[in-house]
C-alpha cells in the first residue's frame, strides 16, 4: 500500500507540472525571451568573478577555474531546487487567501500541489548557464581525477539540490506560523547560493561554523568541492567531510518533512 502510494507521487507531480509547461509553451517566443533573460541575469554574477580575476590571480586560495567550479555547483544546485520546489515559497499567500484549502480536498498530496503550483520552466535558465560554466571549469582545472572524485562531484550536486529544496520546504512550513515570511527563506536559499559561490573561508570562522552546524549550506557545494580539489577543510575539520553531503541531505529532508507535517496539523484555514 505504502509502496504504491510512493510510486504514484512522481506521476502526480509530473501531471501537475505538465499542465504549467503547456501553459508556458503556448507562447514560445515569450518563453524563449524569458529563458534567455534568466540566463543572462544569473550569468552576470560569474562575469563579475571573471572581471575580479583580471586584477588578481587567486581569491581565498582559489584560482579562476576553481572559483568557476564553486560558482557552477552553487548555481546548479539552487537552480534545480528552485525549478522543482521554488514555487512552494508562495504557500503563505495561499494561506492568507484561503486558496490552500483547495489543496486539502484534492486527491493529490498538498505538498506536491504547493511545489508544482505555478511551475515556471523558465527557471531552467539558471542550471543551464551553470552547466556552461561547469564545462568551462572542468576544461581548465588541473585535478588528478579519480572515479571517487567524479562520482562525488555528481552526487554532491544532487545532494546540494536536495538540501536547498529542503530549505525551501522549511521556509514554506514556517509560513503556517508566520504567513508573510517568504523573504526569510530567500535569505537562506538565494542568499545561500550567493555565499557559496565564493570560498566560505573569506567570511570568517563564525560564519563557517553557522553554515556547517546550524544551516548546513556549506555541504551544498563548498565541502564537496574542497574534497574534489584536494584542499583542506576549515575549522580543523577532516578533508573528507564533503563526503557527508548526501547524509546531510537526508537529514534535511527528514527535518523538512516533519516541519511540513507540523504546519499542516496547525493549519486552521484562513487566518491561521
C-alpha positions in Angstrom: 0.0 0.0 0.0 2.7 2.5 1.0 4.9 1.4 -1.9 2.0 2.0 -4.4 1.5 5.5 -2.9 5.1 6.3 -3.3 5.1 5.2 -6.9 2.2 7.5 -7.6 4.0 10.6 -6.3 6.3 11.1 -9.4 3.4 10.6 -11.8 1.1 13.0 -9.9 3.9 15.6 -9.7 4.6 15.2 -13.5 0.9 15.6 -14.2 0.8 18.9 -12.4 3.9 20.4 -13.9 3.0 19.3 -17.4 -0.1 21.5 -17.2 2.1 24.5 -16.4 4.7 23.6 -19.0 1.9 23.5 -21.7 0.7 26.9 -20.5 4.2 28.5 -20.8 4.8 26.9 -24.2 1.6 28.4 -25.5 3.7 31.5 -26.2 7.0 30.1 -27.4 8.7 33.4 -28.2 7.8 34.8 -24.8 9.2 31.7 -23.2 12.5 31.9 -25.1 12.9 35.5 -24.3 12.3 34.9 -20.6 14.6 31.9 -20.6 17.4 34.0 -22.2 16.8 36.8 -19.8 17.0 34.5 -16.9 20.3 33.0 -18.2 21.9 36.4 -18.8 20.9 37.8 -15.4 22.4 34.8 -13.5 25.5 34.8 -15.7 26.3 38.4 -14.6 27.4 37.0 -11.3 30.1 34.9 -12.9 31.2 37.7 -15.2 31.8 39.8 -12.1 34.1 37.0 -10.8 35.9 36.9 -14.2 36.4 40.7 -14.0 37.7 40.4 -10.5 40.3 37.9 -11.6 41.6 40.3 -14.3 43.2 42.1 -11.3 44.1 39.1 -9.0 45.4 35.6 -9.5 43.7 33.9 -6.6 40.8 34.6 -4.2 40.6 32.9 -0.8 43.1 30.3 -2.1 41.0 29.6 -5.3 42.1 30.2 -8.9 39.6 31.3 -11.5 38.9 27.8 -12.7 38.4 26.6 -9.1 36.1 29.6 -8.5 34.2 28.7 -11.7 33.7 25.2 -10.3 32.5 26.6 -7.0 30.1 29.0 -8.8 28.8 26.4 -11.2 28.0 23.9 -8.4 26.3 26.6 -6.3 24.2 27.9 -9.2 23.4 24.4 -10.4 22.1 23.1 -7.1 20.0 26.2 -6.4 18.7 26.2 -9.9 17.5 22.6 -9.7 15.9 23.1 -6.3 14.2 26.3 -7.4 12.9 24.7 -10.6 11.2 21.8 -8.8 10.4 23.2 -5.3 10.7 27.0 -5.6 7.0 27.6 -6.0 6.3 26.3 -2.5 7.6 29.6 -1.1 4.3 31.1 -2.1 2.3 29.0 0.3 1.9 31.9 2.7 -0.1 33.7 0.0 -2.3 30.7 -0.4 -2.8 30.5 3.3 -3.8 34.2 3.6 -6.3 34.0 0.8 -7.7 30.6 1.8 -6.7 29.0 -1.5 -4.7 26.4 0.4 -8.0 24.8 1.4 -8.4 23.6 -2.1 -5.1 21.6 -1.8 -6.6 19.6 1.1 -9.6 18.3 -0.7 -7.9 17.1 -3.9 -6.7 13.5 -4.3 -3.1 14.7 -4.5 -0.8 15.4 -1.6 -0.8 19.1 -0.6 3.0 19.3 -0.7 3.0 18.2 -4.4 0.4 20.8 -5.3 2.2 23.6 -3.5 5.6 22.6 -5.1 4.1 22.4 -8.6 1.7 25.3 -8.4 2.9 28.0 -10.9 5.7 25.8 -12.2 8.0 28.1 -14.2 10.0 26.2 -16.8 12.0 29.4 -17.5 13.8 28.7 -14.2 15.8 26.1 -16.1 17.9 29.0 -17.3 19.9 29.0 -14.1 21.0 25.4 -14.2 21.7 25.7 -18.0 24.0 28.6 -17.6 25.6 26.8 -14.6 26.3 23.8 -16.8 28.0 26.1 -19.3 30.3 27.5 -16.5 30.8 23.9 -15.2 32.1 22.8 -18.6 34.4 25.9 -18.7 35.7 25.0 -15.2 36.3 21.3 -15.9 38.2 22.2 -19.1 40.6 24.4 -17.2 41.1 22.6 -13.9 44.3 20.7 -13.1 42.9 18.0 -11.0 44.0 14.3 -10.7 40.6 13.0 -11.5 39.6 9.6 -10.0 36.4 7.7 -10.1 35.7 8.7 -6.5 36.1 12.4 -7.2 34.0 12.2 -10.3 31.2 10.4 -8.5 31.5 12.8 -5.6 31.1 15.8 -7.8 27.9 14.4 -9.4 26.4 13.1 -6.1 27.2 16.3 -4.3 25.3 18.4 -6.8 22.2 16.1 -6.4 22.6 16.3 -2.6 23.1 20.1 -2.8 19.9 20.5 -4.7 18.1 18.4 -2.2 19.5 20.5 0.7 18.3 23.7 -1.0 14.9 22.1 -1.7 14.6 21.1 2.0 15.3 24.7 2.9 12.6 25.9 0.6 10.2 23.5 2.3 11.3 24.6 5.8 10.7 28.2 4.8 7.2 27.2 3.5 6.4 25.3 6.7 7.3 28.3 8.8 4.7 30.3 6.8 2.0 28.2 8.5 3.1 30.2 11.7 4.1 33.5 10.1 2.3 33.8 6.8 4.4 36.7 5.5 7.9 35.3 5.8 8.9 34.2 2.3 11.9 36.5 2.4 13.3 34.7 5.4 13.5 31.6 3.3 15.0 33.5 0.4 17.8 34.7 2.7 18.9 31.1 3.1 18.3 29.9 -0.5 19.2 32.7 -2.9 21.3 34.3 -0.2 23.0 30.9 0.5 23.7 30.5 -3.2 25.3 33.9 -3.4 27.5 33.0 -0.4 28.5 29.5 -1.5 29.7 30.7 -4.9 32.7 32.1 -3.0 35.2 30.4 -0.7 33.4 30.4 2.6 36.7 30.9 4.5 36.7 34.6 3.5 33.6 35.1 5.7 35.3 34.2 9.0 35.2 31.2 11.3 31.9 32.1 12.9 30.1 32.2 9.6 31.7 29.0 8.6 30.5 27.3 11.8 27.0 28.7 11.3 26.7 27.3 7.7 28.2 24.0 8.8 26.4 23.2 12.0 23.3 25.4 12.0 22.1 25.9 8.4 24.3 23.4 6.6 24.6 25.2 3.2 28.4 24.6 3.3 27.5 20.9 2.4 25.7 22.1 -0.7 29.0 22.6 -2.6 31.8 24.0 -0.6 33.0 20.9 1.3 32.4 18.6 -1.7 34.4 21.0 -3.9 37.2 21.1 -1.4 37.3 17.3 -1.5 37.4 17.2 -5.3 40.2 19.8 -5.4 42.1 18.2 -2.7 42.0 21.3 -0.5 42.0 21.2 3.4 38.7 21.9 5.1 38.5 24.9 7.5 37.9 24.7 11.3 40.2 21.8 11.6 37.6 19.5 10.0 38.7 16.4 8.2 39.3 16.7 4.5 36.7 14.0 3.8 33.8 16.0 5.4 32.5 16.7 1.9 31.5 13.0 1.6 28.9 13.6 4.3 26.9 15.8 1.9 24.4 13.0 1.0 23.8 12.3 4.7 23.2 15.9 5.4 20.7 16.0 2.5 18.8 13.0 4.0 18.7 14.7 7.5 17.4 17.9 5.9 14.7 16.0 4.1 13.6 14.4 7.3 13.6 17.8 9.1 11.7 19.4 6.3 9.1 16.6 6.2 8.5 16.9 9.9 8.2 20.7 9.7 5.7 20.4 6.8 3.6 17.9 8.6 3.7 20.0 11.7 2.5 23.0 9.7 -0.4 21.0 8.2 -1.5 19.9 11.7 -1.5 23.5 12.8 -3.4 24.8 9.8 -6.9 26.1 10.6 -7.9 27.6 7.2 -7.7 31.4 6.5 -6.2 33.4 9.3 -4.4 30.5 10.9 
